[in-house]
């Protein structure tokens, strides 16, 4: 016969998966967990802290800009709005069409939201 047990009526039974013989190891077997080894020095941690502070500064800046944009969107009435775009050389371009301004503001809001979401993820995942 083989290793399976045979009942009186001739049916064979299989050891349950929780049985020590079925798994091929005893219940007393311990899994060796390796300690997490962080190869770091004081200088590296200080540098990481400086980088983390820069991430936080950028995140706070984006948050302030998002709050400013949301405040503007709430207060706008859609009448007599003007958007001015100016370059470093002093040339400017003015838009007064409410539909175009609304589309530009929506684009700005979406892009700012994406940047803020990315920044928040970076802050949360950063290891000092």
Buried (B, 14 or more C-beta within 10 A) or exposed (E): EEEEEEEEEEEEEEEEEEEEEEEEEEEEEEEEEEEEEEEEEEEEEEEBEEEBEEBBEBBEEBBEBBEEBEEEEEEEEEEEBEBEEEEEEEEEEEEEEBEEBBEBBEEBBEEBEEBBEEBBEBBEEEEE
